[in-house]
Amino acid sequence: MSLSPALPSCQILGVVGLSRSTAPLAAPGSRVPEQNEQRQWRPLDQALDVLWQAGAWREELIQLLELLAERADRRLHPLPWALPVPLRVHGHYTRAEIEAAFGVLTDEAPWIHREGVLWHQASATDLLFITLRKSEALFSPSTRYRDLALGPSLFHWESQSTTTAASPTGQRYIHHASRGSRVLLFVREQRKQDGRPGAPTEPFVCLGFARYESHEGERPMAIRWRLEREIPAAWLPGCCLA
């Protein structure tokens, strides 16, 4: 089964005026901008204020969200920590959404990191971005790591090709629990939805926090992570790709 969501989160965000491709929201009775006028980004709090004033839109959105909740094939769970990071375990997110949630992607720094690992110093968290099916066209031989689920709560992951067990990064992976840092996994089956050239980029599934269990070798290190929350059974076939 594909890990892709039925409705990308960006479509929900578009409802409240965060997308340039949607018409700007206007309060009832206010003037709607002409088509050739410059569209402006509307801050989320202002967009929600406008939406709250529009009773018919609000009720329709509530009905839509209830319908989507009934169709959902999994439940979302809050990340078990006190930091204000608006992500949920088993939710689908683009890389831009994940980095924005951690404050890495901002108006002052509007570029997305491309590496598969990102150490977030402020929260002491290693963010692991994992693509299970790596094509030769999009991944070089040195980055086609063997990553897959070994069961509902065990995940096999290979580090970057230069990482050794004795390196600062390797030691942080091994001793993260005693040092007070965390490891957070984001997984997708492939880079492009349906594997088609030109198709939209597939979002990541947040698998939640994981604990170091063991490792073998180095350059890369083959690490086994124990997930705090099990992968839903419907997703296991897609996550077990070798």
Secondary structure, DSSP 8 states (H G I E B T S, - for coil): -----SS-HHHHHHHTT--TTS-----TTS----TTS------HHHHHHHHHH-HHHHHHHHHHHHHHHHH-SS--EE-SSSS----EET-EE-HHHHHHHTT-S-SSS-----SSEEEEGGGTEEEEEEEEE--TTTS-GGG----EESSSSEEEEE--TT--TTSHHHHHHHTHHHHT-EEEEEEEEESBGGG-TT--B--EEEEEEEEEEEEE-SSS-EEEEEESS---GGGHHHHT--
